[in-house]
Every structure is written in structure tokens, then in C-alpha cells.
Amino acid sequence: SGFVISPFGYVVTNNHVVASGEQFLLTRGIQHVKITTKVSRIDVCFPQGTIAAQGMSSQCTEATVTAADAGLDLAVLFVNASNLPYVAIGDSDAVSAGHPVDALGYPFGADVEVGKIATARGIVPEISTTPGTISALRTSDAGEQ
């Protein structure tokens, strides 16, 4: 999952989504299998409405990793597209308790179907939106919010 953060084709996602070498232990009944990932291609897939509105020829397009930080678990991807609808990144210094927020996501759940062939229609779910309110701000031991 990820979000377009610029009309010029930049997408933010989690680093673990695009990083090779992550290990998983899959269990099915009494069978246990250890899998190590190797990312050979990254595609960004858009909802049908975006494709029609932007005149895109395909629902999915190949992306490249522009920046990544394993410690923050963030990565920035680039797709060769322009004039995309995007989610503007806010100013975290302007946040205070009581501000309304919306959490956006594309939840798949905990189970991953390994080896199952997926279609673009099946891999671009409807976005979920959960409204909320900033209840409090925390500071680190160093005094940083």
C-alpha cells in the first residue's frame, strides 16, 4: 500500500514493502516454510477512477525507488506519470491535541496468499478511511515531539 504525495509521480510506502531480504515464516497446518524475499520489480497500481481521469493506458505502472530509510520504514517511489491526484503531506510541527485527523489505508489483512496469481482488480482494494482526533503528543527522552 502507498499514497501518491506529488502530482509528478512520487509515491510514499513502507520500506519493508520494497526491500529485498525480508524473511517470513509461513505455516500451513504442521508445515513450516521460511521464505526470503527478493524484489525484482515494483509496480504501482491505481484505482479504476484514477486511470480513466488521467487517461492512463494501464492500471499498473513500474516504479523505481527514489529514497528509502529502513529505520523509519519509509520509501519514496517514482512512477512516470504526471498530474496525479495526491495526498498532501502535513506539517507535523503544526499538530496539536484536539486536531482532527483521518487515517487512510488499503488493508489486506494478516494472511498473504503466496503463489496465488493476482489480477490488478484484485490487488487495488477500496481505500478505508477512519476519522479521529489527536489526543496527545508524546516527547522522546531527548525532548523531541
N, C-alpha and C positions, 0 to 999 in steps of 0.2 A: 504494500500500500504506500501511497505517497500523495503529494499535493503539488500542483503547479504553483510556483511562487513568483513567476515573472511572465509577462506576455511574450517574452523572447525565447521560451522553451526550457527554462530551468525548473527542475522538479526536486523537492526535498523528500527523502525517505530515510529509513534507518540503515545504518552501515551493515548490520547483520543480514540485511536483505540482499546486498550486493557483494559481500565479502566471501572469498573462497576460503576453504579450510575449516569452516564450522562443522562440528561433529554432532550427530544426532544418534540417539539410541532408539530404534523402533522396536516395539513389542507387539506381537500378534499371537495371542494365546501363550504358549510356552516358548515360542521362538523369539530370539533377540538378535537384532542385526545392527551393527554400528556402521553408519554412513558418514562419509566426509564429503562435503560439497566442493565442487569446482565450477565456478561461474564462467561460462564461455560466451554468453550473450545476455544482455539486459534489454528487455522490451518494456516500453511504457504503453499501456493500453488505456484508451479514453472511452467514456460512456457514449452511447449512440448519439445523444443530443449534441455533444461537442463535435463529433465527426461531421454531422450534417451542417451545423452552424459555421464551422471553419472550412468546409469544403475539402476535408481530408480524404485521401483515397483509401486509407486503411484504418482499422480500429487500433492497431498496434504499430508502433514505430520503434526502431532500435535506438537505444540511449547509450551515452558514454558517461563515465564517472568523472566529474569535474573536480570534486573535492570530497574527502572522507575523513572522519575522525572516529576511530574505534572507541576511544574513551567516552565520548559523548553519544556514541551510537547514532551518528548522523552522517548522511551522504547527500551530496548535491549532484544530480544528473543533468545532462543536457540532451534535448531532442531537437532535431532540425525542423522546427515549426515556429510560427510567429503569430502574433495577435491572439494568443490563447487566453481564455478566461483563467484568472488566477486568484489565489488566496493571498492577500497582503499580509506580510509579517508585521506584527505589532511591536511596540516599544516596551520591553519588559521593565524598564525603569519607570514607566508611567502607570504601572499596575498598582492598585491598592485594594485593600479589603473592601468588599461591597461591590466591586465592578462585576458586571455580568460577563459571562464567557460562554462560548459554545465549544464543545468537544466534537470534532469531526472524525469519522473513521470509516474504514472498509473492513468490517470484521469478517474473518473466515472461520473463526473458532479454533479449538485446540487441535483438531485432527487434520492431518495432511494426507491426501491420497497419493502416495508415492507410486509412480508408474502409470497413473491414470492419465490418459490423453485429455487435455482441456481445450475447449474452444474459447475464443475471445469473449463470446457472450457469457460463458460460464465463469470467466475469471474477472469480470468487471462488475462487481455487485453494486447495488444501490448504496449510496452513502448513508451512514447513520449520523444523526445529529442529536446531541444531548445538551440541553441548556443547563447552566449552573451559575454559581456566584463564587468569586474569590472569597474564601472565608478568612484566611490569614496568610501572612507572608512569614517565611522562616529565614533565619540567618545561619550561616555556617559558623564553625568555630573561629574562622578568620574574620567574622563580622560582615560577610557578603550576603546579600539577599539572594 
